[in-house]
Amino acid sequence: MARLIRTDGDERIVSPKDRRAGFTLPELRALLECDYIEIVGLPGGNLLVIDEEGKMKEGNGVNVPASWMAHVAGAIAFDDCIVGHALLCRDSEVK
C-alpha cells in the first residue's frame, strides 16, 4: 500500500486499481493532479513519485514531509524542496 502525502497536510493510504500490476501512469497523474511525474529513489526499495512541474505551478505548496524524506535519503539537496503532492510507495508498486 502507498501513502499519498498532500501539501495541505492530508495523508491517506491509496492502492492501485490492480494491485498485482501496480499504479499506472494515468493513476499516478490523477493522484498527484499533474501531467508529468518524476520518481525520486529512496533507500530500501521505496520511491517518492512527485509532480515534475510542481515548482512551476502557481499555488502549489512545499510538501514538507516529502521534502524531509528526500533530504534524509540524500535524494535532493538540502536547499531544494518538493512542491506539490507526493506518493510514497514501494518500487514494485509502480510499473
C-alpha positions, 0 to 999 in steps of 0.5 A, a space after each residue: 500500500 502507498 501513502 499519498 502525502 498532500 501539501 495541505 497536510 492530508 495523508 491517506 493510504 491509496 492502492 492501485 486499481 490492480 494491485 498485482 500490476 501496480 499504479 499506472 501512469 494515468 493513476 499516478 497523474 490523477 493522484 498527484 493532479 499533474 501531467 508529468 511525474 518524476 520518481 525520486 529513489 529512496 533507500 530500501 526499495 521505496 520511491 517518492 513519485 512527485 509532480 515534475 512541474 510542481 515548482 512551476 505551478 502557481 499555488 502549489 505548496 512545499 510538501 514538507 514531509 516529502 521534502 524531509 524524506 528526500 533530504 534524509 535519503 540524500 535524494 535532493 539537496 538540502 536547499 531544494 524542496 518538493 512542491 506539490 503532492 507526493 506518493 510514497 510507495 514501494 518500487 514494485 508498486 509502480 510499473 
